[in-house]
Amino acid sequence: MDCREFEAKLWAFLDGELDAGACAELRAHLEACPGCLDHYRFEDALRVFVRRCCRESVPETFRRRLFRLIAHLDE
């Protein structure tokens, strides 16, 4: 795996969307590439920071309306 491939899969990796084989490939790349390891650490820390800071609650009426609109997108 090269750095471009790593970059393309980074967010899927952080979001837990990759299978075990792909995760193993990315971890192996991280062990061998200090630049990508730094990038991974930054993006992971940013993701955690945003999650902590963005915890506003959404009114239930808005939530129900949004879910109805999303459900109609598939029709």
Secondary structure, 3 states (H helix, E strand, C coil): CCHHHHHHHHHHHHCCCCCHHHHHHHHHHHHHCHHHHHHHHHHHHHHHHHHHHCCCCCCHHHHHHHHHHHHHHCC
